[in-house]
């Protein structure tokens, strides 16, 4: 992917602004598991995902986690450059969920262009609004959905992302995505297994009845 | 308050852009309880709070509510103009919590200026980031705080907003702020009463031990 592929508004930028973004950009390849950004003290820059998959999540003081959203190929990570907006008063962590290749635009170059370009600033607004929408979706899930529904939804989403029914994932890791303790996950997965929806083995959850899981989720 | 008081960047706008915002603006006074904005199908415009207090909240399909944040004098409500950004994919309700006087900037005028003015667009980014931060704070409260802590925090905040220890509020209304059923609120308030933290009477919660409530909240 070219830099311009990440910005649908690329052709509306002035040549000088395009040059400023292009000149500062650098590439980085990180193995699965790398923590790329650690809260607002970091000013990592804008991450553009060329290949792979990132996870944005938050951490409690006690070390519990919950996934806010995923960033896939072609996505832009804004919160790794959150230091450029003083009104962002929360701490997001960003980690690679697969081996990932990125382009990074340093915060300073991006901020300078954004301050002068209404086009880039409006585009940035749209990116932030899209992330905001994902967090609102999550908030609604947590508030109004039961845990069995959220777990069913997570297994289906994970299966779509991985392109397989056999998910290599621990109960602990599922808990970190959903913001719940491991025991709660294990109990519900065992219930799902007793209903014939999944088959459990060591660090593996196999989906055996996709249709019922889907109904479960949508209830 | 003048229109310029709502926009710290007013003097950086061009005279033409200032005129466009000023020409479109109109005043509205609404009594307590008025629903000013009802999800993304409405395109109410930007609400500027001159006097009074607004509440932004979401509704579940079953009619449960939770307060996202309050807007006080001098605050700008962006989501009442959410139709101007296509990436905003969630439904926020806005209602007056007190008799409120507003200025309303029609979405079209605001959007036109924002598309041409990097200054206004960057300012709008900051407003959205501030609301995003409030929602992230709420998400963290829901995920990591126990209900007794959230209730203690709510009573203290309400008391600060109203300037009194005697809160005229039903258990039902507290539930709508916190996203919990009335019975859960009643049970916890009775527990607080048994601990001497509050005194309950018809549609009234009186704070009797502010210090312990504060400790309770911060646990």
Interface residues (C-beta under 8 A of the other chain):
Chain A: X58 X60 X61 X62 X64 X66 X85 X86 X87 X88 X89 X90 X114 X115 X116 X117 X118 X121 X122 X124 X125 X126 X127 X128 X129 X130 X131 X132 X133 X135 X136 X137 X138 X139 X140 X142 X143 X144 X179
Chain B: X58 X60 X61 X62 X64 X66 X85 X86 X87 X88 X89 X90 X114 X115 X116 X117 X118 X121 X122 X124 X125 X126 X127 X128 X129 X130 X131 X132 X133 X135 X136 X137 X138 X139 X140 X142 X143 X144 X179
